[in-house]
């Protein structure tokens, strides 16, 4: 059962969210800006077979989540050492459309540890295996920290599906050939 205090907090967050443009990746975490990076490519491709996402575009240059997924500026370009951090929209699962960037991650809640991300940069495809799933509040920016001991990929979307209350963080590691 949801306590009155929790319900009050959720309703307050919903009212604040009404006036927030969540197509702008700059609004996803409090006090964080998705700066444009200086990358060798302006975009690359991600596929997530376990949830039916194929050849989705990730931009390294434009924060508009209505047009594509967005890489956090300053995060590592795959397959470099460090953490690639990517944002994408989710919504109610029944609205899933893998070609619509407003609904592309509607089934992200189905992702499991052991599932794969296929990341194509240029003509090379890299496989990342999911090793952790966590849920954080929108003001918890600890998930944006870089880790340089290996090549990591973090996919971040809103959760529960259809809300902007929290962030689902899917963490993966590059698989060695």
Contact map, one row per residue, 1 for C-alpha under 8 A:
111000000000000000000000000000000000000000000000000000000000000000000000000000000000000000000000000000000000000000000000000000000000000000000000000000000000000000000000000000000
111101100000000000000000000000000000000000000000000000000000000000000000000000000000000000000000000000000000000000000000000000000000000000000000000000000000000000000000000000000
111111100000000000000000000000000000000000000000000000000000000000000000000000000000000000000000000000000000000000000000000000000000000000000000000000000000000000000000000000000
011111110000000000000000000000000000000000000000000000000000000000000000000000000000000000000000000000000000000000000000000000000000000000000000000000000000000000000000000000000
001111111000000000000000000000000000000000000000000000000000000000000000000000000000000000000000000000000000000000000000000000000000000000000000000000000000000000000000000000000
011111111100000000000000000000000000000000000000000000000000000000000000000000000000000000000000000000000000000000000000000000000000000000000000000000000000000000000000000000000
011111111110000000000000000000000000000000000000000000000000000000000000000000000000000000000000000000000000000000000000000000000000000000000000000000000000000000000000000000000
000111111111000000000000000000000000000000000000000000000000000000000000000000000000000000000000000000000000000000000000000000000000000000000000000000000000000000000000000000000
000011111111100000000000000000000000000000000000000000000000000000000000000000000000000000000000000000000000000000000000000000000000000000000000000000000000000000000000000000000
000001111111110000000000000000000000000000000000000000000000000000000000000000000000000000000000000000000000000000000000000000000000000000000000000000000000000000001000000000000
000000111111111000000000000000000000000000000000000000000000000000000000000000000000000000000000000000000000000000000000000000000000000000000000000000000000000000000000000000000
000000011111111100000000000000000000000000000000000000000000000000000000000000000000000000000000000000000000000000000000000000000000000000000000000000000000000000000000000000000
000000001111111110000000000000000000000000000000000000000000000000000000000000000000000000000000000000000000000000000000000000000000000000000000000000000000000000001000000000000
000000000111111111000000000000000000000000000000000000000000000000000000000000000000000000000000000000000000000000000000000000000000000000000000000000000000000000011000000000000
000000000011111111100000000000000000000000000000000000000000000000000000000000000000000000000000000000000000000000000000000000000000000000000000000000000000000000000000000000000
000000000001111111110000000000000000000000000000000000000000000000000000000000000000000000000000000000000000000000000000000000000000000000000000000000000000000000000000000000000
000000000000111111110000000000000000000000000000000000000000000000000000000000000000000000000000000000000000000000000000000000000000000000000000000000000000000000010000000000000
000000000000011111110000000000000000000000000000000000000000000000000000000000000000000000000000000000000000000000000000000000000000000000000000000000000000000000000000000000000
000000000000001111111000000000000000000000000000000000000000000000000000000000000000000000000000000000000000000000000000000000000000000000000000000000000000000000000000000000000
000000000000000111111100001000000000000000000000000000000000000000000000000000000000000000000000000000000000000000000000000000000000000000000000000000000000000000000000000000000
000000000000000000111111001000000000000000000000000000000000000000000000000000000000000000000000000000000000000000000000000000000000000000000000000000000000000000000000000000000
000000000000000000011111101100000000000000000000000000000000000010000000000000000000000000000000000000000000000000000000000000000000000000000000000000000000000000000000000000000
000000000000000000001111100000000000000000000000000000000000001111000000000000000000000000000000000000000000000000000000000000000000000000000000000000000000000000000000000000000
000000000000000000001111111100000000000000000000000000000000001110000000000000000000000000000000000000000000000000000000000000000000000000000000000000000000000000000000000000000
000000000000000000000111111100001100000000000000000000000000001110000100000000000000001000000000000000000000000000000000000000000000000000000000000000000000000000000000000000000
000000000000000000000001111110011100000000000000000000000000001000000000000000000000000000000000000000000000000000000000000000000000000000000000000000000000000000000000000000000
000000000000000000011101111111011000000000000000000000000000000000000000000000000000000000000000000000000000000000000000000000000000000000000000000000000000000000000000000000000
000000000000000000000101111111010000000000000000000000000000000000000000000000000000000000000000000000000000000000000000000000000000000001000000000000000000000000000000000000000
000000000000000000000000011111110000000000000000000000000000000000000000000000000000000000000000000000000000000000000000000000000000000001111000000000000000000000000000000000000
000000000000000000000000001111110000000000000000000000000000000000000000000000000000000000000000000000000000000000000000000000000000000001101000000000000000000000000000000000000
000000000000000000000000000011111000000000000000000000000000000000000000000000000000000000000000000000000000000000000000000000000000000000000000000000000000000000000000000000000
000000000000000000000000011111111100000000000000000000000000000000000000000000000000000000000000000000000000000000000000000000000000000000001000000000000000000000000000000000000
000000000000000000000000111000111110000000000000000000000000000000000000000000000000000000000000000000000000000000000000000000000000000000000000000000000000000000000000000000000
000000000000000000000000110000011111000000000000000000000000001000000011100000000000000000000000000000000000000000000000000000000000000000000000000000000000000000000000000000000
000000000000000000000000000000001111100000000000000000000000000000000001110000000000000000000000000000000000000000000000000000000000000000000000000000000000000000000000000000000
000000000000000000000000000000000111110000000000000000000001111000000001110000000000000000000000000000000000000000000000000000000000000000000000000000000000000000000000000000000
000000000000000000000000000000000011111000000000000000000001100000000001110000000000000000000000000000000000000000000000000000000000000000000000000000000000000000000000000000000
000000000000000000000000000000000001111100000000000000000000100000000000100000000000000000000000000000000000000000000000000000000000000000000000000000000000000000000000000000000
000000000000000000000000000000000000111111000000000000000001000000000000000010000000000000000000000000000000000000000000000000000000000000000000000000000000000000000000000000000
000000000000000000000000000000000000011111000000000000000000000000000000000000000000000000000000000000000000000000000000000000000000000000000000000000000000000000000000000000000
000000000000000000000000000000000000001111110000000000000001000000000000000000000000000000000000000000000000000000000000110000000000000000000000000000000000000000000000000000000
000000000000000000000000000000000000001111110000000000000011100000000000000000000000000000000000000000000000000000000000000000000000000000000000000000000000000000000000000000000
000000000000000000000000000000000000000011111000000000001111100000000000000000000000000000000000000000000000000000000000100000000000000000000000000000000000000000000000000000000
000000000000000000000000000000000000000011111100000000001110000000000000000000000000000000000000000000000000000000000011110000000000000000000000000000000000000000000000000000000
000000000000000000000000000000000000000000111110000000111100000000000000000000000000000000000000000000000000000000000011100000000000000000000000000000000000000000000000000000000
000000000000000000000000000000000000000000011111000011111100000000000000000000000000000000000000000000000000000000001111000000000000000000000000000000000000000000000000000000000
000000000000000000000000000000000000000000001111100011110000000000000000000000000000000000000000000000000000000000001110000000000000000000000000000000000000000000000000000000000
000000000000000000000000000000000000000000000111111111000000000000000000000000000000000000000000000000000000000000011100000000000000000000000000000000000000000000000000000000000
000000000000000000000000000000000000000000000011111111000000000000000000000000000000000000000000000000000000000000011000000000000000000000000000000000000000000000000000000000000
000000000000000000000000000000000000000000000001111110000000000000000000000000000000000000000000000000000000011000110000000000000000000000000000000000000000000000000000000000000
000000000000000000000000000000000000000000000001111110000000000000000000000000000000000000000000000000000011011000000000000000000000000000000000000000000000000000000000000000000
000000000000000000000000000000000000000000000001111111000000000000000000000000000000000000000000010000000000000000000000000000000000000000000000000000000000000000000000000000000
000000000000000000000000000000000000000000000111111111110000000000000000000000000000000000000000010000010000000000000000000000000000000000000000000000000000000000000000000000000
000000000000000000000000000000000000000000000111100111110000000000000000000000000000000000000000010000000000000000000000000000000000000000000000000000000000000000000000000000000
000000000000000000000000000000000000000000001110000011111000000000000000000000000000000000000000000000000000000000000000000000000000000000000000000000000000000000000000000000000
000000000000000000000000000000000000000000001110000011111100000000011000000000000000000000000000001000000000000000000000000000000000000000000000000000000000000000000000000000000
000000000000000000000000000000000000000000111100000000111110000000011000000000000000000000000000000000000000000000000000000000000000000000000000000000000000000000000000000000000
000000000000000000000000000000000000000000111100000000011111000000011110000000000000010000000000000000000000000000000000000000000000000000000000000000000000000000000000000000000
000000000000000000000000000000000000000001110000000000001111111000011110000000000000000000000000000000000000000000000000000000000000000000000000000000000000000000000000000000000
000000000000000000000000000000000001101011100000000000000111110000000111100000000000000000000000000000000000000000000000000000000000000000000000000000000000000000000000000000000
000000000000000000000000000000000001110001100000000000000011111000000000000000000000000000000000000000000000000000000000000000000000000000000000000000000000000000000000000000000
000000000000000000000000000000000001000000000000000000000011111100000100000000000000000000000000000000000000000000000000000000000000000000000000000000000000000000000000000000000
000000000000000000000011110000000101000000000000000000000010111110000110000000000000000000000000000000000000000000000000000000000000000000000000000000000000000000000000000000000
000000000000000000000011100000000000000000000000000000000000011111111100000000000000000000000000000000000000000000000000000000000000000000000000000000000000000000000000000000000
000000000000000000000111100000000000000000000000000000000000001111111100000000000000001110000000000011000000000000000000000000000000000000000000000000000000000000000000000000000
000000000000000000000010000000000000000000000000000000000000000111111000000000000000000000000000000011000000000000000000000000000000000000000000000000000000000000000000000000000
000000000000000000000000000000000000000000000000000000000000000111111000000000000000000000000000000010000000000000000000000000000000000000000000000000000000000000000000000000000
000000000000000000000000000000000000000000000000000000011110000111111100000000000000000100000000000010000000000000000000000000000000000000000000000000000000000000000000000000000
000000000000000000000000000000000000000000000000000000011110000111111110000000000000011110000000000010000000000000000000000000000000000000000000000000000000000000000000000000000
000000000000000000000000100000000000000000000000000000000111011110011111000000000000011100000000000000000000000000000000000000000000000000000000000000000000000000000000000000000
000000000000000000000000000000000100000000000000000000000111001000001111101000000001111000000000000000000000000000000000000000000000000000000000000000000000000000000000000000000
000000000000000000000000000000000111100000000000000000000001000000000111111000000001111000000000000000000000000000000000000000000000000000000000000000000000000000000000000000000
000000000000000000000000000000000111110000000000000000000001000000000011111000000000000000000000000000000000000000000000000000000000000000000000000000000000000000000000000000000
000000000000000000000000000000000011100000000000000000000000000000000001111100000000000000000000000000000000000000000000000000000000000000000000000000000000000000000000000000000
000000000000000000000000000000000000000000000000000000000000000000000011111110000111100000000000000000000000000000000000000000000000000000000000010000000000000000000000000000000
000000000000000000000000000000000000000000000000000000000000000000000000011111111111100000000000000000000000000000000000000000000000000000000000000000000000000000000000000000000
000000000000000000000000000000000000001000000000000000000000000000000000001111110001000000000000000000000000000000000000000000000000000000000000000000000000000000000000000000000
000000000000000000000000000000000000000000000000000000000000000000000000000111111001000000000000000000000000000000000010100000000000000000000000000000101000000000000000000000000
000000000000000000000000000000000000000000000000000000000000000000000000000111111000000000000000000000000000000000000000000001000000000000000000000000100000000000000000000001000
000000000000000000000000000000000000000000000000000000000000000000000000000111111100000000000000000000000000000000000000000000000000000000000000000000100000000000000000000000000
000000000000000000000000000000000000000000000000000000000000000000000000000101111110000000000000000000000000000000000000000000000000000000000000001111110000000000000000000000000
000000000000000000000000000000000000000000000000000000000000000000000000001100011111000000000000000000000000000000000000000000000000000000000000011111110000000000000000000000000
000000000000000000000000000000000000000000000000000000000000000000000000001100001111100000000000000000000000000000000000000000000000000000000000111100111100000000000000000000000
000000000000000000000000000000000000000000000000000000000000000000000011001111000111110000000000000000000000000000000000000000000000000000000000000000111100000000000000000000000
000000000000000000000000000000000000000000000000000000000000000000000011001100000011111000000000000000000000000000000000000000000000000000000001000000001111000000000000000000000
000000000000000000000000000000000000000000000000000000000100000000001111000000000001111100000000000000000000000000000000000000000000000000000000000000001111000000000000000000000
000000000000000000000000100000000000000000000000000000000000000010001111000000000000111110000000000000000000000000000000000000000000000000000000000000000011100000000000000000000
000000000000000000000000000000000000000000000000000000000000000010011100000000000000011111000000000011011000000000000000000000000000000000000000000000000011100000000000000000000
000000000000000000000000000000000000000000000000000000000000000010001000000000000000001111100000000011111100000000000000000000000000000000000000000000000000110000000000000000000
000000000000000000000000000000000000000000000000000000000000000000000000000000000000000111110000000001111111000000000000000000000000000000000000000000000000111011000000000000000
000000000000000000000000000000000000000000000000000000000000000000000000000000000000000011111011000001101100000000000000000000000000000000000000000000000000010011100000000000000
000000000000000000000000000000000000000000000000000000000000000000000000000000000000000001111111000000100100000000000000000000000000000000000000000000000000000011000000000000000
000000000000000000000000000000000000000000000000000000000000000000000000000000000000000000111111000000000110000000000000000000000000000000000000000000000000000011000000000000000
000000000000000000000000000000000000000000000000000000000000000000000000000000000000000000011111000000000100000000000000000000000000000000000000000000000000000000000000000000000
000000000000000000000000000000000000000000000000000000000000000000000000000000000000000000111111100000100100000000000000000000000000000000000000000000000000000000000000000000000
000000000000000000000000000000000000000000000000000000000000000000000000000000000000000000111111110000111110000000000000000000000000000000000000000000000000000000000000000000000
000000000000000000000000000000000000000000000000000000000000000000000000000000000000000000000011111100110000000000000000000000000000000000000000000000000000000000000000000000000
000000000000000000000000000000000000000000000000000111000000000000000000000000000000000000000001111110111000000000000000000000000000000000000000000000000000000000000000000000000
000000000000000000000000000000000000000000000000000000010000000000000000000000000000000000000000111110010000000000000000000000000000000000000000000000000000000000000000000000000
000000000000000000000000000000000000000000000000000000000000000000000000000000000000000000000000111111110000000000000000000000000000000000000000000000000000000000000000000000000
000000000000000000000000000000000000000000000000000000000000000011111000000000000000000110000000011111111000000000000000000000000000000000000000000000000000000000000000000000000
000000000000000000000000000000000000000000000000000000000000000011000000000000000000000111100000000111110000000000000000000000000000000000000000000000000000000000000000000000000
000000000000000000000000000000000000000000000000000000000000000000000000000000000000000011110011110111111100000000000000000000000000000000000000000000000000000000000000000000000
000000000000000000000000000000000000000000000000000010000000000000000000000000000000000111000001111111111110000000000000000000000000000000000000000000000000000000000000000000000
000000000000000000000000000000000000000000000000000000000000000000000000000000000000000111100001010010111111000000000000000000000000000000000000000000000000100000000000000000000
000000000000000000000000000000000000000000000000000000000000000000000000000000000000000011111111000000111111100000000000000000000000000000000000000000000000000011000000000000000
000000000000000000000000000000000000000000000000001000000000000000000000000000000000000001001001000000011111111000000000000000000000000000000000000000000000000000000000000000000
000000000000000000000000000000000000000000000000001000000000000000000000000000000000000001000000000000001111111000000000000000000000000000000000000000000000100000000000000000000
000000000000000000000000000000000000000000000000000000000000000000000000000000000000000000000000000000000111111000000000000000000000000000000000000000000000001010000001000000000
000000000000000000000000000000000000000000000000011000000000000000000000000000000000000000000000000000000011111100000000000000000000000000000000000000000000000000000000000000000
000000000000000000000000000000000000000000000000011000000000000000000000000000000000000000000000000000000011111110100000000000000000000000000000000000000000000000000000000000000
000000000000000000000000000000000000000000000000000000000000000000000000000000000000000000000000000000000000011111100000000000000100100000000000000000000000000000000000000000000
000000000000000000000000000000000000000000000000000000000000000000000000000000000000000000000000000000000000001111100000000000001111100000000000000000000000000000000000000000000
000000000000000000000000000000000000000000000000000000000000000000000000000000000000000000000000000000000000000111110000000000001110000000000000000000000000000000000000000000000
000000000000000000000000000000000000000000000000010000000000000000000000000000000000000000000000000000000000001111111000000000001100000000000000000000000000000000000000000000000
000000000000000000000000000000000000000000000001110000000000000000000000000000000000000000000000000000000000000001111100000000111100000000000000000000000000000000000000000100000
000000000000000000000000000000000000000000000111100000000000000000000000000000000000000000000000000000000000000000111110000000111100000000000000000000000000000000000000000100000
000000000000000000000000000000000000000000000111000000000000000000000000000000000000000000000000000000000000000000011111000011110000000000000000000000000000000000000000000000000
000000000000000000000000000000000000000000011110000000000000000000000000000001000000000000000000000000000000000000001111100011110000000000000000000000000000000000000000000000000
000000000000000000000000000000000000000000011100000000000000000000000000000000000000000000000000000000000000000000000111111111000000000000000000000000000000000000000000000000000
000000000000000000000000000000000000000010111000000000000000000000000000000001000000000000000000000000000000000000000011111110000000000000000000000000000000000000000000000000000
000000000000000000000000000000000000000010010000000000000000000000000000000000000000000000000000000000000000000000000001111100000000000000000000000000000000000000000000000000000
000000000000000000000000000000000000000000000000000000000000000000000000000000000000000000000000000000000000000000000001111110000000000000000000000000000000000000000000000000000
000000000000000000000000000000000000000000000000000000000000000000000000000000000000000000000000000000000000000000000001111111000000000000000000000000000000000000000000000000000
000000000000000000000000000000000000000000000000000000000000000000000000000000000000000000000000000000000000000000000111101111100000000000000000000000000000000000000000000000000
000000000000000000000000000000000000000000000000000000000000000000000000000000100000000000000000000000000000000000000111000111110000000000000000000000000000000000000000000001100
000000000000000000000000000000000000000000000000000000000000000000000000000000000000000000000000000000000000000000011110000011111000000000000000000000000000000000000000000001100
000000000000000000000000000000000000000000000000000000000000000000000000000000000000000000000000000000000000000000011110000001111100000000000000000000011000000000000000000111100
000000000000000000000000000000000000000000000000000000000000000000000000000000000000000000000000000000000000000011111000000000111110000000000000000000000000000000000000000111100
000000000000000000000000000000000000000000000000000000000000000000000000000000000000000000000000000000000000000111111000000000011111100000000000000000000000000000000000011110000
000000000000000000000000000000000000000000000000000000000000000000000000000000000000000000000000000000000000000011000000000000001111100000000000000000000000000000000000001110000
000000000000000000000000000000000000000000000000000000000000000000000000000000000000000000000000000000000000000010000000000000000111110000000000000000000000000000000000011100000
000000000000000000000000000000000000000000000000000000000000000000000000000000000000000000000000000000000000000110000000000000000111111000000000000000000000000000000001111000000
000000000000000000000000000000000000000000000000000000000000000000000000000000000000000000000000000000000000000000000000000000000001111100000000000000000000000000000001110000000
000000000000000000000000000000000000000000000000000000000000000000000000000000000000000000000000000000000000000000000000000000000000111110000000000000000000001000000111100000000
000000000000000000000000000000000000000000000000000000000000000000000000000000000000000000000000000000000000000000000000000000000000011111010000000000000000000000000111100000000
000000000000000000000000000000000000000000000000000000000000000000000000000000000000000000000000000000000000000000000000000000000000001111110000000000000000000000001110000000000
000000000000000000000000000111000000000000000000000000000000000000000000000000000000000000000000000000000000000000000000000000000000000111111000000000000000000000001110000000000
000000000000000000000000000011000000000000000000000000000000000000000000000000000000000000000000000000000000000000000000000000000000000011111000000000000000000000000000000000000
000000000000000000000000000010000000000000000000000000000000000000000000000000000000000000000000000000000000000000000000000000000000000111111110000000000000000000000000000000000
000000000000000000000000000011010000000000000000000000000000000000000000000000000000000000000000000000000000000000000000000000000000000001111111100000000000000000000000000000000
000000000000000000000000000000000000000000000000000000000000000000000000000000000000000000000000000000000000000000000000000000000000000000011111100000000000000000000000000000000
000000000000000000000000000000000000000000000000000000000000000000000000000000000000000000000000000000000000000000000000000000000000000000011111100000000000000000000000100000000
000000000000000000000000000000000000000000000000000000000000000000000000000000000000100000000000000000000000000000000000000000000000000000001111110000000000000000000000000000000
000000000000000000000000000000000000000000000000000000000000000000000000000000000010000000000000000000000000000000000000000000000000000000001111111000000000000000000000000000000
000000000000000000000000000000000000000000000000000000000000000000000000001000000110000000000000000000000000000000000000000000000000000000000001111100000000000000000000000000000
000000000000000000000000000000000000000000000000000000000000000000000000000000001110000000000000000000000000000000000000000000000000000000000000111111010000000000000000000000000
000000000000000000000000000000000000000000000000000000000000000000000000000000001110000000000000000000000000000000000000000000000000000000000000011111100000000000000000000000000
000000000000000000000000000000000000000000000000000000000000000000000000000000001100000000000000000000000000000000000000000000000000000000000000001111100000000000000000000000000
000000000000000000000000000000000000000000000000000000000000000000000000000000001100000000000000000000000000000000000000000000000000000000000000001111110000000000000000000011000
000000000000000000000000000000000000000000000000000000000000000000000000000001111111000000000000000000000000000000000000000000000000000000000000000111111000000000000000000011000
000000000000000000000000000000000000000000000000000000000000000000000000000000001111000000000000000000000000000000000000000000010000000000000000001001111100000000000000001111000
000000000000000000000000000000000000000000000000000000000000000000000000000001000011110000000000000000000000000000000000000000010000000000000000000000111110000000000000001111000
000000000000000000000000000000000000000000000000000000000000000000000000000000000011110000000000000000000000000000000000000000000000000000000000000000011111000000000000111100000
000000000000000000000000000000000000000000000000000000000000000000000000000000000000111100000000000000000000000000000000000000000000000000000000000000001111100000000000111000000
000000000000000000000000000000000000000000000000000000000000000000000000000000000000111100000000000000000000000000000000000000000000000000000000000000000111110000000011110000000
000000000000000000000000000000000000000000000000000000000000000000000000000000000000001111000000000000001001000000000000000000000000000000000000000000000011111000000011100000000
000000000000000000000000000000000000000000000000000000000000000000000000000000000000000011100000000000000000000000000000000000000000000000000000000000000001111111111111000000000
000000000000000000000000000000000000000000000000000000000000000000000000000000000000000001000000000000000000100000000000000000000000001000000000000000000000111111111111000000000
000000000000000000000000000000000000000000000000000000000000000000000000000000000000000000000000000000000000000000000000000000000000000000000000000000000000011111111100000000000
000000000000000000000000000000000000000000000000000000000000000000000000000000000000000001111000000000000100100000000000000000000000000000000000000000000000011111100000000000000
000000000000000000000000000000000000000000000000000000000000000000000000000000000000000001111000000000000100000000000000000000000000000000000000000000000000011111110000000000000
000000000000000000000000000000000000000000000000000000000000000000000000000000000000000000100000000000000000000000000000000000000000000000000000000000000000011111111100000000000
000000000000010010000000000000000000000000000000000000000000000000000000000000000000000000000000000000000000000000000000000000000000000000000000000000000000011101111110000000000
000000000100110000000000000000000000000000000000000000000000000000000000000000000000000000000000000000000000000000000000000000000000000011000000000000000000011100111110000000000
000000000000000000000000000000000000000000000000000000000000000000000000000000000000000000000000000000000000000000000000000000000000001111000000000000000000011100111111000000000
000000000000000000000000000000000000000000000000000000000000000000000000000000000000000000000000000000000000000000000000000000000000001111000000000000000001111000011111100000000
000000000000000000000000000000000000000000000000000000000000000000000000000000000000000000000000000000000000100000000000000000000000111100000000000000000001111000000111110000000
000000000000000000000000000000000000000000000000000000000000000000000000000000000000000000000000000000000000000000000000000000000000111100000010000000000111100000000011111000000
000000000000000000000000000000000000000000000000000000000000000000000000000000000000000000000000000000000000000000000000000000000101110000000000000000000111000000000001111100000
000000000000000000000000000000000000000000000000000000000000000000000000000000000000000000000000000000000000000000000000000000000111100000000000000000011110000000000000111110000
000000000000000000000000000000000000000000000000000000000000000000000000000000000000000000000000000000000000000000011000000000011111000000000000000000011100000000000000011111000
000000000000000000000000000000000000000000000000000000000000000000000000000000000000000000000000000000000000000000000000000000011110000000000000000001111000000000000000001111100
000000000000000000000000000000000000000000000000000000000000000000000000000000100000000000000000000000000000000000000000000001111000000000000000000001111000000000000000000111110
000000000000000000000000000000000000000000000000000000000000000000000000000000000000000000000000000000000000000000000000000001111000000000000000000000000000000000000000000011111
000000000000000000000000000000000000000000000000000000000000000000000000000000000000000000000000000000000000000000000000000000000000000000000000000000000000000000000000000001111
000000000000000000000000000000000000000000000000000000000000000000000000000000000000000000000000000000000000000000000000000000000000000000000000000000000000000000000000000000111
